[in-house]
């Protein structure tokens, strides 16, 4: 063995290819003429020190230190595991409250609230636009009474809560703060996150209400209010997840997410707040796809790039302002209705990528989600997937175990470099709002989605059970269905709530909210006032609709 090492120790990569690879390929050809990542990078068969330039202190550094490539905390999971959040919500507040208590009993360490579509776009459950959608893809929340029921018996000073809500984020956060105070929990003690990312709604998700400018005003109002009044709360979760679901490549997910982040930071700075007063509480949300190494590299590249942006572009002085802390959800777009049990394997690979990439919080999808809302059994398996990775795999014993891998470092550099090209182009266009209004970002994602689907249809990308290894099957798994009677109970409670309140107080609070919206004050205190007066979510949203109007998406093609 020593002689072999001596013989080959000074061999170059090209010499190895000429002497060993080419003759071998003549006998055993490679499976493809070209191997590619999801971002379209052509992948070499082997990576060596010749392929990368590792300037350790400049590009990698140590965990917990700039540029945070290897992690945002000095001991990472050796000190504390990531927060295990299972995204959950369906039907009424009572039904979802039971699911939360079940998940907490099973070892979940944080709550993640899914709201139904009427709640997300500001309609009460008895509105004609809500017909057929109440409680379908999340929990219906119309009033502060619903919010009290949702968190009944759950101590909000001990549980961190993430809420996936955007257009009506201020109304929902206002309700959460008030019910916490009813529990005796001061707002200064609350921990959690409100998504509050409107830009990605115009790009990929579509649950917008108002035009971009008033939407950005509301988002920045929340950021500024929380920086002063709710200091432990993550006031925004800048989200790339939905872009990847819409078809974005990992490079595009990083680029467009960080470009959105730049827009939010600039808006708050322009309103006169020092960057270090609010930036430590910005958080991010990414998807984890199937290409294990590219996903790990994506998270590392995003961390390094954001640190540079905050330090060099915004002159942040506090290192916490430079930390990209992020939640990951495994990729819903990869789940298949065919052979649904295969999704357990996909989710495991994706969860492993999130952990190897240094996530602070993780949701693992349930194997039945291509068919229905997840059942208790499916949710338990998804949670156990995280727990097995955490407790049995050994990957949490070492910080950034793939750091220094020639391939992973090459991918990290490549993703950072290509993402930065997108950010520079968006800067040239005048910023993210201009890029969205022109349709540039949407077209780039749609083009990638088309190319990926074409590759699946042509068999270039294999989806096991869909375009390869198919079987004749009858899908026979339990699915969760929403009881129509629960919808009727929700509407009845809403009507009873409206009847048993002081209408004069409600009307006065809504009038104050409208007047404030016509000016340039921070709207969050007025929303809190309306919540206390028992205005419904739909009433508060309608008051703002009267002032701001509604957004109509442009034709992109």
Secondary structure, 3 states (H helix, E strand, C coil): CHHHHHHHCCCCHHHHHHHHHHHHHHHCCCCCCCCECCCCCECCCCCCHHHCCCCHHHHHCCCCCCCCCCCCCCCHHHCCCCEEEEEECCCCHHHHHHHHHHHHHCCCCEEEEEECHHHHCCCCCCCHHHCCCCCCCCECCCCHHHHHHHCCCCCCCCCEEEEECCCCHHHHHHHHHHHHHHCCCCHHHCCEEECCCCHHHHHHHCCCCCCHHHHHHHHHHHHHHHHHHCCCEECEEEECHHHHHHCCCHHHHHHHHHHHHHHHHHHHHHCCCCHHHHHHHEEEEEEECCCHHHHHHHHHHHHHHHHHHHHHHCCCCCHHHHCCCEEEEECHHHCCCCCCCHHHHHHHHHHHHHHHCCCCEEECCCCCCCCCECCHHHHHHHHHHHHHHHHHCCCCCCCCCCCCCHHHHHHHHHHHHHHHHHHHHHHHHCCHHHHHHCCHHHHHHHHHHHHHHHHHHCCCCCCECCCECCCCCCCCCCCECCCHHHHHHHHHHHHHHHHCCCHHHHHHHHHHHHHHHHCCCCCHHHHHHHHHCCCCHHHHHHHHHHHHCCCCCCCCC
